[in-house]
Amino acid sequence: MRIPARFNGPPGTGNGGWCAGTFAVATGATQVTLRLPPPLETEIKIKDDSAYAGDRLIATTGEGDAGPGVEPVSWDTAVATSRDYPGFRAHPFPTCFVCGPERAEGDGLRIFPGRLPDGRTAAPWSVPDEVSVPLLWAALDCPGGWAAIREDSAYVLGRIAVAVAELPEPGARCVITGTVAESAGRKALVDSAVHGPDGRRLAVARATWIKVS
């Protein structure tokens, strides 16, 4: 398999959520731990439930706890909250496939999680036609991370576990919420959830993010 250049996170490497979801589908796993930044446009092979680029171990997969999820907000609240997305003012990776404000409509997901007064993040998401399990993992990724990210810091995904009840329909107006469950040192444990237009919980995730600056 190859990670297409379109699905980048930090420049030159894959978006953690999308790559993790791709590795999970390939191995039947529910949890993926990223050992190295996934390289783009490079042959990656799955062996013994792990992903390798040449002799470099990129990720390990297995079973994990996807956490309790996060309570939703209304679509209108998510839209209003998204207008104050911190990434509009300062973004460590502005071309990120999921949350980069420099990605064009129809290219990136353009999920912009703003912060609610209680510390949760919330973002509206109009589901694209290409919806898939890796895309849902990606959508769950950054809204959790932005609950921990501050304007003077950058975090990257280290591990994520996801439980998918069902994929949203293309064109559906979903709401994604995130929150910090624990934070210690350079690590933040975050939860996130995707809810459909009717309020049903479609998927949840629990992830470990690691501060890099």
N, C-alpha and C positions, 0 to 999 in steps of 0.2 A: 504494500500500500504506500501511497504518497500523500502528504498533507499539502493540498494546493496552496499556492502563495496567497490566494484570497483570504484564507482562514487564519490570518496572523493575529497575534496578540502583541507582545513587544516586537519591535522591528526585527525582522529576520527569523522569527520563531513563531510556532503555532499558538493560536489561542488555546489556553489550558482546558477550558470546558469542552470546546469542540473536539480537540484531540483526545481528551479523556473519554468522551462519548464514543468516538470512533474505535478506540482500543477496547472499550467495554463491549460494544457490539461484536467485535471480532472474537472476543474470548468468552462472552456470556457472563461477564462480571457485573457487579453493582458498584464497585469502588475501584478507583484508579489512583495510584500514587505516581506523580511525575518525579523522576530521578534527575533528569536533565531537561532543559528547554527543548521541546520537540522541533526538529529541523524541518524547514519547508522544502518542498520539491526534492526530497531525498527518499530513497528506497528504505522503507521500514518493514521489518519482518517480525511476526509474532512467533515466539518460541517459549514453551513452558509457561504460558500465561504472562509473558513479559514482552515488551516491545523493544526491538534493537534497531539501531542505525549502524550497520557494520558491526563492530564489536562493542559499541557503546550502548549501555543499558539506558533506555529513554524512560520507560515506565513499567511498573508492575501492577497487576490486576488481581482482584479477589472479591470477597464479600465484605460489605461494610454497612454501618448504620447511617441511613439517610436523614436521621433526625426527625423532630416533630413538625417541621415546616414553620411557616410564619403566617399569621392571620392577614387576610386581604384587606384592601380598602376599595372604595368604589372606583370605577373608571374615571370619573370626573376628578376625584381627589388625586389619583395617580397622575393624570394629565397636568393638574395644577402643580403638584409636587415636582414633577419632572422639569418644569421650567426653571427651577433653581438647582439643577444638576451641577455639582461642584466641578465636574469635568469640563463644563463650558468655560470656567475661569482658569483652571490649571489641570492638565491631564498628563500623567507620566507617559502614556502610550496613545496619542490622539488618533492613530490609525487603526486601533483595535477593531477587529471584525464585529465584536458585540457592542461595545460602548464608546467607540471612537467617534467624536463629533466631526472628524474630517472625512468620514466615509459617506459616500453619496447614497441617496435613497435607492433601494433596489440592489445595492452592493453589500453594505454592512447591515447588521440588524438595527443599529441606531436605537439601542435601549439605553435610556438616560435616567438612571435612578437618582431622584432627589431624596432629601432627608425629611422625614416627618418629625414633629415635635418630640415624640417618644423615642427617637433614635433609630427607628426602622427606616429602611429605604423603600421607595415605591416608584414603579415605572409602568407606563402603558406599553403594550406590545401588540402591534398589528401583525399577526402571524403571516409569514410569506408562503407562497405556493410550494416552496421546496421543503416544507416542514418534514423533519426526520428525528430520530432519536438523538443523534449527535447534535443537531440544531437545538433540541430542547435542553440538553446538557449545557450547551453554550449559553442559552438564555438564562439558565439558573446560576451561571457562574458569576458574572460581574456584579449583578445586583447585591449578592451577598458580600462580595469583596468591598464594594463601595460603602458598606456599613462600617468598615474598619479603616478604609483609606482616608487620610486627611491631606490637605493641600500641600503640606511639607513632607509627605512621605509617599513611597511607592511600595506596593505589595504585589506578589505574584502567587498564583495558585500552586499549592504543594500537593494536596490530596482532595478528592471529592467523591462522595457516595451519593447516588441518585436512586430514587424510587419513582418510576413512571406508572401512573394509573392508566392514562390514555394520552394520545397525541391530540393537540388542538386541531381544529379544522383550519385549512387555509383561509385567510381573511378574517379569522376570529379576533375580536378585541379582548385580549387577555391582560391581566394585571399581575405583575411580578413584585414580590416583596422580599426584603432581606433584613437580617438583624445579626448582631454580634452575640454569640452565646457565651464565649469566654475569651479573654485576652491576657496573655502573659509574655513578657519579653518581646521577641520578634514575631511571635505567632498569634494569630487570631482565628478562633473557631467560629464560623458563621453559618447561619441557616438561611435558606431561601425557599420560595414556593411560587408556582405558577397556578393561577386560578382562571378558569374560563369565564365567558360572558355571563353565564348563569350562576356564577359563584362557586361552581364545583372545583375541588382541588384536583389538578391534573398531574402534578409532579412536585416532589420536594427534594431538597439537597442539603447535605451538611458538608462543609469544606474547611480545610485548613489553609489559610493564606499566610505567607511569609514576607516579612518586611525586608526589602532590599536596599532602601535608602531613606 
